[in-house]
Amino acid sequence: MKNLSGKTKFNTAYFFIAMMAVLLIQDIWQATSTTARIPYSDFQKHLKENNIKEVMIGEKNIRGTLLKPGENKANFITNRVDSDLVEQLSKYDVKYTQMIENTFFRDLLSWILPVFIFFGLWVFLLKRMGKNMGGGFMSVGKSKAKIYVETDTKTTFKDVAGVDEAKQELKEIIEFLKNQERYSKLGGRMPKGVLLVGPPGTGKTLLAKAVAGEAAVPFFSISGSEFVEMFVGVGAARVRDLFEQARKQAPCIIFIDELDALGRARGVGPMSGGHDEKEQTLNQLLTELDGFDSKEGIVLLGATNRPEVLDQALLRAGRFDRQVLVDRPDKIGRLQILNVHVKKITLSEKTDLEKVAAITAGFTGADLANLVNEAALVATRRNGDAVEDDDFNVAVERIIAGLERKNRLLNEFERKVVAHHEMGHALVAASLKGCDPVHKVSIIPRGIGALGYTIQRPTEDRFLMKKEELENKMAVLMGGRAAEKLIFEHLSTGASDDLNRATDIARSMVMKYGMNDALGPVTYDKESNYFLGGPSYSPRTFSEETAREIDIAVKGITSNAFEYAYNLLNTNKDLLLESAEKLLDQETLVEEDLQPIFDRLSV
């Protein structure tokens, strides 16, 4: 064995083990080569023939030497059987002595073997725990960050679309990492931390990787949940180790995904305290943020979709200085994202991606990537040569409404109820100005609980809604229930989801938006602080009399919506019956089938 200086170092433990092994082997060899094991009957026979010179008596064995060995070995050993052995030996004038059996090796093995078994089991369990913790047991305090060098991070801004404002904000970070002298010339400094905020699936992680790819610097990627382990103090140790590694490879980027798992506000829960493991980890992160200078070339990127739960100390100036919103893309952004993802599939020349972008309002980048993949699978199932518009339409319906369940068979009466219910939605939507146009009506069950569906597709992105538009939306929701009441003179459970959505809209109009004249422009609904460790309910800040007025106002708004839908359908009862029969016959009606029906509608 060699030490650090290159000289051979003598280890006495190895010498002792080797000597013990040699003695053990010699003892076993000598015993087997010169001694023969004989039955006790042969021993008695030799004894009667006066052929035994001497014996040594042990507790279980008898060792001896023959006078005339003949063809046998002179030394023998046999199992001790007779308790009157001494008398017999004396009778035949044989010399005998008591043998002290050497049980050293047996006793040594009985002590050492269990220790070795226990030690081996302990080492095995530690190795298994070390693998689960991303390394050996002694590396439990090491950072789990995945390090991507310049050649590994191949993602660039060309792979990210639909977030032009966010990319523009982050380009300054890239310029700083490439040319630090330019920014330090006038005494300015770059922000230490940049927080990417946005709904899930909008591309925050992809954007962070693109920043590292554009800057061509090492990229440390880790999730906030990977800092905390079962051992106390591990999270803080990993934070220290992460920043130590980053300083050695500066300039570089540290990316902490799901920052809310690590940076949750302190001291807000009933079980929180100064010794909480997550709080110690957060404290260490705050210390590291204060301890390094942005001129070192280290930029910390964080991503979260729940910024409201983060600790305020983490968001103050000097730490995460800049917050960049990565929101859901608009129509132009969705078209750009689709153009990126369709490069991986065979797209038909007739496919109009602008139309696909128009019917996918509210979709995130991840949703659009899934949409392109679903459209490719639909085209594969029909044995198509390329992905077409119809494939995208089927994929959108599958994502929005769920998988078709043609094996869910409805009886004839249920089919009639569902057909009139869905046509009630469609007719009310077509009668109201400003409502999203009806694209498709079907009575084929989809998803978990939908027995039929009516799809409306927006013509443009909307960010504000007027009171009249909310009331129209509620009237469309009430159209199915009104059709059942008008035609069958009963109410079913099929409108439960419609009622929930309509009631939520009405309550928001009254309590959030101040759209009720009787209650005035007052907000009665406060946001719950459930995510910050508080109760899951909001304490009431108004009287019982006001609560009663709120209930009356909500009931009045929903009743008016139902009354409008019922009166409209009653005026067009024959059209409702005719269109429902057509839907029962075809099971699905598209825009070409619906437009002649809507043209006959009397408002």
N, C-alpha and C positions, 0 to 999 in steps of 0.2 A: 504493500500500500504506500502511495506517495503523498507527501504533504504539498502545500502550495509552493515551497521552494524547490520542488523536484526531487528531494531526497527520499529514500525508502524509510518508512516508519514501521518499527517492529511492534506487532500486536501480540501481547501475551495470551489473550483469550483464544486466538487461533492455535497457538502452540499447546495450550492446555487441552483443547478439544481433540487435537491430533494425537496427543499422548494417550488420552483416555480411549480413543478409538483403537490405537495399536494394542493396548493392554487387553481390551475386550476381545479383539480378534484373536490374540495369542492364547488367551484363556480358553476360548471356545475351540480353537484348533487343537490345543494340547489335550483337552478333555475328549474330543471325538477321535483322535488318532491313536491314543494309547489305552483307552478304556472301552470295554465291551459291556453293553447292558444285557443281563441274563435274567431269565425268569427266576422267581423265588424257589421253584421246585428244583431247578438245576443247582441253586445255591445249597439246598438241603442235601442233594445228591453228592456234591463235592464235600460237604461237611461229613457225611457218613463214610466217605472214602478217604478221609484224612488228607484231602488234597488242598486244604486252605492253610496258608501260612499265617496270615493276620487279617483282621478286619477293623474298619472304623465305622462306628454306629452313629447314624444321624437320627433326626426326628422322623424322617420319612424314608430315607435311603440308607443302604449299607454298601460301603466301598471296601474292597479287599484285594488280596493278592494270592494267586494260585501257586502251589508248590510245583506242580507239573502242568504247565499251560497246554502243552501239546500243540494242536493246531489253533487253539484259541489264544486270545491276548492274555497276558499275565494279569493285568488289572481288570477288575470287573466292578459293576455297580448293579444293584437290584433294589426293588422296593421292599421296605420293611413291612412284614406281615405279622410275625409271631411275637407275642409279648414275653414268652418264656425263653427268649433267645440266650440270655446270660447262662441259664442252667445248661442249655444244650452245648454252648461253647465250652463251658467248664468240663462237661462230661467227656468231650472229645479232645481235651487238652489243646485248645486253640488260643493263641494270643489275640487279645482284642483290646481296643481302646475306644473312648468316646470321641466322635468327630464333630468339630465345630464347623458347621456349614457356613461358607462365605456367601452371605446374601447382600453384599454391598451394592453390586450392580442392580440387583432386583429392587432394593429399597430406593436407590438413587433414581431408577426409572419411574418408580411409583410416585415420587415427589415431582420430578421434572416434567414428565409427560403431561399431566393436567395443566401445569403452568404454560407449557408450550401451546397446548390446545386453546387455552383461554386467550393467550397473547395473539395467536393467529386469528381467532375469531374477532378480537378487538380491532386488529389491523384491517381485516376484511370489511368490518362495518364502517371504519373510518374512511376507507377508500370509497365505499359506496356513497357515504355522505358527502365526500369531497367531489365526486362526480356530479351529484345533484346540485352542488353549490358552485359548479363551474370550475373545478380545479381540485387540488389536494386540500386536505384538512387545514394545513397551515396557511393556505391561500384564501381562507374565508374572509379576511379583511381586504382582499384585493378587489379592484374594480372589475365589474363584469362588462365593461363597455367594449363593443365591437369596434375595432380600429380598421378603417378603410384608408389605404394610402391613395395617392393621386391616381394610380392606374386602376384601382378597384372601383372608385367612384366615377362611373361612366355616365351617370345621369346629369343632364344639363338643362338649361331653360327651354331648349327645343322640345324636351319631353313633358314640359308643364304648360298647360294652356288654360285659358279662362280666368286667370288671376293676374291680369296685367298690372293692376295697382300694387298688389303685393310684390310682384317681381321688381317693379320699379323701386319700391322701398328697400329691397334687399340688394339691389345692384350697388348701392353705396357701401354696403358691408364688403362686397367682393372687391371693390376698388381699394378699400382700406387695407385688406389683406394682401393685395398685390403691390400697393404703393403706399406704405406707411409714412414715408417721409413727406409726401404731399400734404397729408392731413396734419402732421405734427409741425409743419413749417409755421403756421399761424397760431399755434398753441391750442388748437382744437383737439378734441378726443372723440373717438367713436364710442357708441354706447356699449357698455359691458355685456348687456343681455338684450336679446330681442325675443319677444313672446309672440308666437303665432296663435291666433285665436280664431276659432270658427267651428261650425257644426261638424259632426263626424263625416268622413268621406270626402272632404273638400280638397284634400291634397296637401295637408300641412307637412307630413313626413316626407312626401315626394319633393316638396319645395325646399325643405332643409337639405336633402341630398343633392338637389340641383345647385344650391349655393356652394356646397363643398366641391362639386364637380366643376363649376365655373371658376372657382378660386384656385383649384388645383392644389389644395392643402390637405393634410391628414384630417380625417373626419371621425370623431369619437361618438358613437351612437349607443344610447342606453335608455331603458324605460325607467320611469320613476319608481315602479314597484320593485325593481331589481336591487334597490339600495337596502331594503329592509329584509332581515332574515330572522331566524328564531333566536339568535344570540344577541344579547344586549351590547350595543356599541359597534356592531358590524356596519350599520348604515353610515355612521359618521366616519369610520375608517375607510370605507369605500369612497366616500366623497373626497377625502384627503388624497387617497391614492389616485383617483381620477384626475385631479388637478395637478398632481405631481407629474403624472405621465404627460399631461397636456403641455406643461411648461417645458418638458424636455423636447417636445416636437413642435413647439411654436415656430411660426404661426400655424394655427389650427382652429378647428371648430368643434365645440362640444355641443351635442344635441341630446336633450333630455325629453323624450316623448312621454305623454301622459303626465305632465308635471303636477297635476292635481293630486296624484297618488302620493307625492312627496311633499308638496308645498301647501297642504291643507291648513287653514287658519288654526292657530294655536289657542288653547284655553277656552274653547267654545263648547266642548262636550262635558258631560258630568263625570266622565272617567279620565279626563285629561289632566296632565300635571307636568311638572318640570322634569320628571324622570321617564316620561313616555318616550319610547324608542323613536317614533316618527318625529317627535319634536326635537330630539337630540340630532337627528339626521338633518332636519331643516335648519337648526341653529348652525350646524357645521357648514351647510351650503351658504348661508348668509355670511358667515365668517370668511369663507373662501372668495365670495364675490367682493367683499371689502378688501381682501388681501392681495389681489392681483391688479396690476395696472393694465389698462386697455392698450397701452403702447407695447406690451409684451407680444401682441399679436394673437391673443386668445379671445374668441368670440363665443358667447354662450347663447345657444338657441333653445327655446322651450316651446312646447306645443301642448295645448289643452283645449277642450271644448266646454269646460266649466270654469271660466275665469272668476265667477262669483264666489267660489269656495277657496280661492288662494289667499294666503296670508298677506296682509297689507305691507308688511315689512319686505316681502319679496318683490313687490311692485313699485316701491318707492324709487325716486331718482337716485342714480348711482348703482342700481342693481339691474332690474329689467327696465331699462330706460324707455324702450320703444315697444309698442304693441302694434302688431300688424294684423289686420282683419283679413282672413281668408274665407270669404263668404260663398254662398251658393252662386254659381255662374248665371249670368243673364243669357238671353237668346244668342247673342254673338259669342259669348264665352262657351256656351254649350256646343255651338257649331265648331269652334276651334278644338274643343276636346274630342268631339266625334271624329274630326279629321285626323287627330293623332292616333286614335284607337282603331280606325278602319284600315290603317296601313297593315294590320296583322291579319286581315281577312280578305277574301275575294269578293269585291263589291261590284254589283252590277252598274253599268254606265247609266242606266235609267233611274237609279236611286237618287232621290232628292233629299240630301242631308239637311237642308234648310227646313223642310217640312218636318223631319224628325226632331230637329232642335225646337221647332215651334210647339210640338205636342208634348214636350218633356219638361214643362215648366216646373221648377222646384227640384229637379234632379241634381244631385251632386256629381262630382267627377267619378267617384266610385260607382254610383248608380249608372252613369253613362257607359262606363267600362263593362259593367255587368250586362247592360242592355245590348251592346255590340256583341258580346259573347253569346247571349241568349238568341239574338237574331241569327247568328251563324249556326247555332244548334238547330234552330227551326228550319233553316235552309237545308241543313244536312238531313234532317228527318224526312223532308219531302224530296230528297235526292236532287236538289237543285244544283246548278252549275255556279251560281253566284247568289249573294245576299241581295234581296230586293226590298221594295217599300213594304210589301205585305208581310214580310218576315219581321220587319221592325214593328209593324202594328201589332202582330201577334205577341211579340216580345214585350211591348209596352203593356198590353192587357194582362199578360202573365205576371209582370212585376207589380202592377197596380192592384189587380183584382185577385190574383192567385191562379193556381193551376185548375184547368177545367176538370170537373168530376162528373163525367158522363155516366159513371156507374151508380151515382146517387139518383135513384128513380123516384120521382114524385107521382102520386096518384093524380087522376084527372082533375079533381077539384082543386088540389094544391097548385097544379100547373095554371089553372084559370086565375086563381088568386094572384100568383106571382106575375102573370102576364098583364093583368089589369093594374097591378101595383107599379110595375116598371113603366108602363105606358103613361100612368098618371104623372110620374116624375118627368118623363120626356115632354108631355104636352104642356105642363106648367112651365118648364124651362123654355120651351119655344115661344110661349106667350109673353114672356117678360123681356123687356129691352135691357141690354147690358149684361145678360146672363151668358155664360160660356155656352157655345153651340153644342148640341147633342151629337156625338159622333157615332155611338153604337148603343143598341139596346138588345139584351139577350136574357133568356130564361134558362140558360145552361148553368147549373151550379158551379161556383168557383170557390177556391180557398176553403176555409174552415166552416164558415156559417152562412155564406152568401148563396141564396137560392136563385138569384138573378142579379143583374147589374145594369146600370145606365152610366155610360161614360161620357162626360163632358170634357172637351178639350179647350183650354184657354187660347185666345188669339194673340195675347200679349202678356208680358210680365206685369204684375200688379203689386204695388207696395202700399197703397192706401185704399180703403173702402169706405164709401159713404153709407149713411144710415139706410137709405133706400136700397142700396145694393145688398146690405146684410139682411134686410127684410125680404128681398127677393130670393136670396139664398135659402132662407128659412121656408118660404113658400114652396120652393122646389122640393125641399126635404119632406114637407107635409103632403106633397102630391100623391105619394103612394098610399098613405093612410086615408086620404080623402077619397081616392078611387075605390078602395075596399069598402069604405062606408057608403059610398054612392051606389055601387053595383050590388054588393052582397048584403048591405045593411048590417054589417057586423065589423068588429075590429079583431085583428090577429096579432100574433107576436112578431110578425115579420117586419114591423116598423119600429122595433125597439132601438136599433142603432140610429135611425133617422130622428127619433124623438130625443135621444141623448145629445146628438149634435145640434139640433135646433134649440134645445134648452140651454146648452152651453153658450151658443151665440146670443140668445136673449139675455142671459144673466150677465154676460160680458158687456152688452150694450148698456145695461142698467148700472152695473157696479164698477166697471172699468172706464167706459167711454163717456159716461154722463149723457146718454142719448134719450133720457126720459124727462119730460117737462115737469112732471110732478115732483120728482126727486132732485132735479136741478143738476148743474154741472159739478157734481161732487163724486169723488172716488171712494167707494165703500169696500173695495177689495184690495187688501195689502198683500204683497208677495210674501210667501212663506219663507222662513230662513231654515227650512229643513236640511238643506245641503250643508249649512254651517253648524250642524249639530243641535239645532233648536227643535222645538216640537214640530210635528208634521201638520199642524193646523195653525191657522192664523187667529189670534184672539179678536173677538168682535169689538169693534170700536163704535158701534151705533146701538141705538136702543131697540127694544122689542117692537115698538111702534114703527120704527123705520124698517126693521126686518119684515114686518107684515106688509108694508107698502112695497118693498122690493119684491116679495113673493107675488103680490097682486100685479105689479108691473110686468114681471116675467110671464105670468100666466096670460095677461092681456096681449102681449106681443105674440106669443106662440098661438094663441087662439085666433088672432087676426090673420096670421099666416095660414092657419088651417082653413079659416073661413074663405079667404081669397081662393085657395086651391080648390075647395069644394065647389064654390060658385062657378069658377071657370070650367071645371070638368062637368058640372051639371048642364052648363050652356052647351057644351060639346059632347054630350053623352053618347050620341050616335057615333060620332067620330072615335070616341074612346072604345066603344064596343067593337067597331069595325077594325081599328088598329090592333086591338088585343087579339082578335081572331086571326089576323094576319101574323102576329107574333107567335101565336100558338102553332100555326101551320109551319112557319119557317124557323122558329126558335131563335133566330138572330136577324136583326134589321140594322143595316148600315145607313150611311148618309143618303145614298141614292134611293133607298127604300123609304126613308123617313121624310125627305123633303116634300114629296107630293102630299103627305098627310099633314105636314105643318102648314102648307099653303092653304088648306081648307079650314084652318083653325079660326074660330071667331073669338075675338078678344073683347 
